[in-house]
Amino acid sequence: MKEPEQGMTLIVKVITRLTVGFILLFGIYIVLHGHISPGGGFAGGVIVALSFIHLILAYGGKFAFKKLNQTKASFLENIGAIMFFTIALLGIIGGFFFLNFLKKGEPFHLASAGIIPFCNIAICLKVGAGLFLIFVALTLFKMEKK
Amino acid sequence: MDFVTLQETAQLYPLLIFMILAAIVAVETKDLLSSIIAVGAAGLGLSVAFLILKAPDLAITQLVVEILCLILLIRATIKRDIPSLNRGTDYARLISALIFVLVFLYFGYFALKGLPPFGKPYLNVSQTYLNEGLKRTGAANLVAAVILDFRGYDTFGEATVLFTAVIGVIVVLRKIGRIKK
């Protein structure tokens, strides 16, 4: 078997180059439309993480870390957690924790439902970066040791 | 009013039997890769079951997490040597397991008789969510309205649990800090 750092064969690399953008785009779509159609921050975040894991599997860790390395992923996860907490805290200004303080908007439109889309984005950052970090920790840390 | 139609029941039961069989295969097989694939089959069956029960949000999440878990399990475990647990049949263990299963079934029978029928919970709060969810939150997807508005505090706790889990994994597996000078 080949060294895992070098990635898979040329066929896999070319197909990955064509598909990985669409996977990332689909994840972002699922997140942004979480309040209208099935999906939401958790599922979309996992799809976003899977697109980067796809890169790691096909091209190996070195190439993928140029796009998103461990420090950036930790930073994104912390940003997601702080954003979610800030949205929850901002509700206190209007009355209580997690108050939906923004305008409700028209149903079935993208700009509706107040804070829910922002919560979805925060959860997406947190879940996506977190699961990416778990994957990196469980697979690549072990290989570096050898 | 029945919440699950006869057709859905006919679709659901073969799926449940398939999932149980896949789980048994996953536990009993000796090959690690076959075991992981059997776990994946059970998870995908669960995803389709959620779809039949009209929960597309859960189905999407289950499918996506299942794929991630499969990749993780294969990448993280398959190259490592796992000590074989094949020590022959131990009759004492088998009998004690059977006794435990029988006791569990005996008490589970009485416990399950007290449960409300499927799709008819005792709490009436769900009907309020269904009636007023769109008006009060403006979210067309009612699941998002519940988990991020009515029950936002629970989601916050869940997110905290995931955050702590990630920190734990990183701290245990990282290389920095382990170097002895």
Interface residues (C-beta under 8 A of the other chain):
Chain A: I30 G34 H35 I36 S37 P38 G39 G40 F42 A43 V46 I47 A49 L50 I53 L57 S74 E77 A81 F84 F85 A88 F97 F98 N100 K104 G105 E106 P107 F108 S112 A113 G114 I115 I116 C119 N120 I123 K126 V127 G130 L131 L133 I134 F135 A137 L138 T139 F141 K142 E144 K145
Chain B: P56 D57 A59 I60 T61 V64 V65 I67 L68 I71 L72 R75 A76 L134 R136 T137 G138 A139 A140 N141 V143 A144 A145 I147 L148 D149 G152 Y153 T155 F156 A159 T160 L162 F163 A165 V166 V169 I170 L173 R174 K175
